[in-house]
């Protein structure tokens, strides 16, 4: 897991896939509702991740690794939140 500011105002979170990676045939629909590469999955997890990221002005993607490894990375990019003046949040 790696998180960093990639450009002003953007936070990026990367999760490296330590398995065999995502099959090339699945990649075009990886973030679609009910897309799954396993018999035990529902195919909703990555769909929900992308929907939540987009609702906040960001996105979620998958970047395959080179053929010689590592497998690839799931990437979530979100706009960085600006800190409130004084660093405290008023609970109202």
C-alpha positions in Angstrom: 0.0 0.0 0.0 1.4 3.4 -1.0 -0.3 6.7 -0.6 1.1 10.1 -1.8 0.2 13.5 -3.1 0.8 13.0 -6.9 0.0 16.6 -7.9 -1.3 19.6 -6.1 -4.7 18.8 -4.8 -4.7 15.1 -5.5 -4.1 12.1 -3.3 -3.2 8.7 -4.8 -3.6 5.4 -3.0 -2.0 2.3 -4.7 -2.5 -1.3 -3.7 -0.1 -3.8 -5.3 -1.6 -7.1 -6.4 0.7 -9.9 -5.0 -1.1 -12.7 -6.9 -1.3 -13.6 -10.5 -2.8 -10.2 -11.5 -6.0 -9.6 -13.3 -6.6 -11.6 -16.4 -6.4 -9.6 -19.6 -9.9 -10.7 -20.6 -11.4 -9.4 -17.4 -9.7 -5.9 -17.4 -12.1 -4.1 -19.7 -15.0 -4.9 -17.3 -13.1 -5.1 -14.1 -15.0 -2.2 -12.4 -18.4 -3.1 -13.9 -21.2 -4.3 -11.7 -21.1 -8.1 -11.1 -17.7 -8.5 -12.9 -15.8 -11.2 -11.0 -12.9 -13.5 -11.7 -13.7 -16.0 -9.0 -16.6 -18.3 -8.2 -16.8 -16.9 -4.6 -17.1 -13.2 -5.5 -20.1 -11.1 -6.1 -18.4 -8.6 -8.4 -19.5 -5.6 -6.4 -16.4 -4.6 -4.5 -14.4 -2.8 -7.2 -17.7 -1.4 -8.7 -18.5 0.2 -5.3 -14.9 1.5 -4.9 -15.0 3.3 -8.3 -18.5 4.7 -7.7 -17.5 6.1 -4.3 -14.3 7.5 -5.7 -16.1 9.2 -8.6 -18.8 10.6 -6.2 -15.9 12.4 -4.5 -14.4 13.7 -7.8 -11.8 11.0 -8.1 -11.5 7.6 -9.9 -10.3 4.0 -9.4 -8.3 2.1 -12.0 -6.1 -0.9 -12.4 -2.6 -0.7 -13.9 -1.2 -4.0 -15.0 2.4 -4.7 -14.3 5.1 -5.7 -16.7 5.1 -9.3 -17.9 8.1 -10.1 -15.7 6.3 -8.9 -12.6 5.0 -7.5 -10.3 1.3 -8.3 -11.1 -0.2 -4.8 -11.1 -1.7 -2.1 -8.9 -5.1 -0.9 -8.0 -5.1 2.9 -7.9 -7.5 5.3 -6.2 -7.1 9.0 -6.9 -9.1 11.5 -4.9 -9.1 15.3 -4.5 -7.2 16.2 -1.3 -9.3 17.7 1.4 -8.3 21.2 2.6 -7.6 21.5 6.3 -9.9 23.8 8.2 -8.4 27.0 9.6 -6.9 26.2 13.0 -6.8 22.5 12.2 -10.0 21.7 14.2 -13.4 20.6 12.9 -16.4 22.0 14.6 -18.7 19.2 15.6 -21.6 21.5 15.6 
